[in-house]
Amino acid sequence: MPSRSVAAVGDVIATCPTNFQAGPVLCTVYPDLTINGKNVIYKADCTFTETSSGATTPVSLVAMPTALQAGKNNVLRNGDIIITVVGLTLQVQCGNHLYSS
């Protein structure tokens, strides 16, 4: 039976208003847990830069406690999202299902 989709490297999307620019999304992974050849992740970070001033704002999306765990940390899942007050967003969009027997 499939569970809710889990995030792997490349599944977190950074979006922002036009007066910001998103840097690369950096993921913290489980080195021994993969799905479709990509490491499953439990944290994603991105630094956004305000284009007019050059000021930077780091944003982190961290997995919340769920039944889907590997070791001590949780896993990010499809639909997990963080939106700051100025509209800086990190969101998981994936379809990677883990199966249990």
C-alpha positions in Angstrom: 0.0 0.0 0.0 1.5 3.4 -1.0 2.1 6.1 1.6 2.2 9.9 1.0 4.9 10.8 -1.5 8.3 11.5 -0.1 10.8 14.1 -1.3 14.1 13.4 -2.9 16.9 15.6 -4.2 15.4 17.9 -6.9 11.8 17.8 -5.5 11.9 21.2 -3.7 10.9 24.3 -5.7 11.9 27.8 -4.6 9.7 30.7 -5.7 9.7 34.4 -4.8 8.3 37.8 -5.8 10.0 39.6 -8.7 12.1 41.8 -6.4 13.9 38.7 -5.1 16.1 36.1 -6.7 16.3 32.5 -5.4 19.6 30.8 -5.0 20.0 27.1 -5.4 18.0 24.7 -3.2 20.5 22.8 -1.0 19.1 19.5 0.5 20.1 17.5 3.6 19.8 13.9 2.6 19.7 10.4 4.0 22.8 8.9 2.5 21.4 5.3 2.7 17.8 6.0 1.7 17.0 6.4 -2.0 14.0 6.3 -4.2 14.2 6.2 -8.0 18.0 6.6 -7.6 17.8 9.9 -5.7 18.5 10.4 -2.0 15.5 11.1 0.2 15.7 14.4 2.0 14.6 15.8 5.4 15.7 19.5 5.0 15.9 22.0 2.2 17.6 25.4 2.4 17.6 28.3 0.0 19.1 31.8 0.2 17.0 34.5 -1.5 18.6 37.8 -2.5 16.7 41.1 -2.7 17.6 42.5 -6.1 17.6 46.2 -5.2 19.6 46.1 -2.0 21.5 42.8 -2.3 20.2 41.8 1.2 19.9 38.0 1.6 17.3 36.0 3.5 17.9 32.3 4.2 14.8 30.1 4.3 14.7 26.5 5.5 12.0 23.8 5.1 12.3 21.1 7.7 10.4 17.9 7.9 7.8 17.7 10.7 7.2 14.5 12.7 5.2 11.9 10.9 5.0 8.1 10.7 7.4 8.2 7.8 10.9 8.2 9.3 14.3 6.8 8.7 16.5 6.9 11.8 16.2 10.0 13.9 14.9 12.5 11.4 11.7 12.8 9.5 11.2 13.0 5.8 9.9 15.9 3.7 6.7 14.9 1.9 4.7 16.1 -1.1 2.9 19.4 -0.3 5.2 20.4 2.6 5.7 24.2 2.3 7.0 27.2 4.0 6.1 30.8 3.0 7.6 33.8 4.6 5.7 37.1 5.2 7.3 38.6 2.1 6.4 35.6 -0.1 9.6 33.6 -0.2 8.5 30.0 -0.7 10.0 26.5 -0.6 7.6 23.7 -1.5 7.9 20.0 -2.1 6.4 18.8 -5.4 6.9 15.0 -5.9 5.4 11.7 -6.7 7.9 9.3 -5.0 6.0 6.6 -3.2 7.6 4.4 -0.5 6.0 1.0 -0.2 5.8 -1.2 2.9 5.1 -4.9 3.0 
